[in-house]
């Protein structure tokens, strides 16, 4: 099993206002790195008789919020890239799945908003489950899709977002 997670912290901007360099940095870090990690993992997994690729995307690869076009585009592309990998490599006993977290209380979220109280006030109301995610929530989902309990899953995007995309 191989798990890939990458995301740069792009500035908030509309498509019109986004700097081309910021767009390219998001593509390079969020998407191209995933492509390269998978490209070089696939032969290793094939040689081992199969395995699982777990790519971390985001619920924001399926829904959008204002001011994050590069993030949305790259995470949506990671979901589609993973589906292509799943279809291309199923014959070699290689499964590929994305896990798409919602808002998770991590340093990345703190870097964007700076104050956990403000983060919770802003974001918890958008999560029907009544809280933000914890790193353990995402780790558990990744462990599940990598396990034999998920042996019939490939090309799937497992959204772990406390109900954010359900409303």
N, C-alpha and C positions, 0 to 999 in steps of 0.2 A: 504494500500500500504506500502511496505517496500523496501527501497533502500539500497543496500550494495555496499560499495566501499572500497577496500583494496589493497595496493601495498607497498612492501618494496623497498628500493633503493639498488639493488644488484650491485656488482662491474662489470665493463665491463670485460668480459673474454670469451674465446672460450669454447666449451664443454671440450676440452682436458685440458685447464688450469684452469677451474673453480674449486674452492674448494668445497668439498662435503658439508661442513657446510653452505656455501652461497647458494648452490642448495636447501638444506633442508629448510633454512630460507625462501627462495622464495616460496617454496611449502606450508610451514606452514602459511605464512601471506597471500599470493595472492590466494591460492586455498582452503586450509583447513578451513580458517576463513569463506570463502564464503559458503562452505558446512555446517559448523556449524550454521551460521546465518540462512540459508535456512531451515535446519533441524528443528530448533526451531520456525521459523516463520510460517511454513506450518500448524501446528496444530492450531495456533492462527487464521490464515486466514480462515481455514476450519470452525472453530467455529463461525467466524463472517459471514459466508455465502459466502466467496470468497474474492478475492482481487488480487493484482498484486505484483509480485516480480520483481524488477528492479536491475539487477546486472551490475555493471560497469566493463567492460572488457577493451579492447583496440583494435585499428586497428592493433596493433602489435600481436594480437592473430590470425590474418588472413594473414599477410605478415611479413617478417622478415628482420632484419638488422644485420650486423655483431656484435658479442660481447654481445648479450643479450639472450642467449638460455633459461635461466630460466624464464625470463619475458615472452618471446614468448610462451613457453610451458604452463606456468600457465594461461596466459590470454586466450590461445586457449582452455584450459581445462575448464575455467569458461564458455566459450560460449557453450561447449558441455554439461557441467553439467546443465546449464540453460535450454537447450533443453530437457534433460531428465526430469527435474522438470516440464516443461510445459506439456509434454506428460503424465506423471504420475498423474498430478493433475488437468487436464482439466475438468474431470468429477465433480470436487468439485468447479467449478467456480473460479479456481485459474489460472491466467495467469502468465507466466514467460518470461521475455525479457531481453536481454543484450543491453546495450548502449556501443558502442566502440568508445571512443574519439580518435582523432588524437592528434597532438602536441597542447597543451593548455598552454597558458601563466600563469603558476602557480608557487608557491614556489618549487614544485617538479621538474619542468623543470629547474628552476634557480639553484637548488642544484646540478644538473648534469652538467650544463654548465657555471654557474656563471655570465654571462653577456648577457643581453637581446639583445644587438646589435649583438653579435656573434650568438646567437640563431636564430635571425631573418635572418641574412645573410646565415646561414647554412640551415635553414629549410623552409623558405618561398618559395624558388624556387621549392620545392617538393610538394607544395600545389597549385593546379591550381586556387583556389579561390583568391590567392594573399595575404594571411595573415595567421597567426596562430589563433587557436581557443581561445576564451575567456570562462571563467567559465560559463557565462550566456548562451553560445551556448549549452553546455552540460546539464545545468539545464533545459533549454527549451525542449530539446529532452527527458529527463527523465520525465518531466511533461506531455509531449505528450503521451509517451507510457503507462504512468500510468492512463491516462484519458479515459473517455468513447469514445472519438474520435478514440481510438486505440483498441476498444473492440474486433476486429476480429484479433488482433495480439497476437500470443503466440509462443514461441520457436524461435523468430526472433532475429537476431543481427542487430541492427540499427547502422550503421557506420556513425559517425559524424566527418569527418576528412578533410574537405575542398578539397576533391577530391584526397587525397594522394594515396588511394588504386586504383583509377581509371586509373592511369598512369603506 
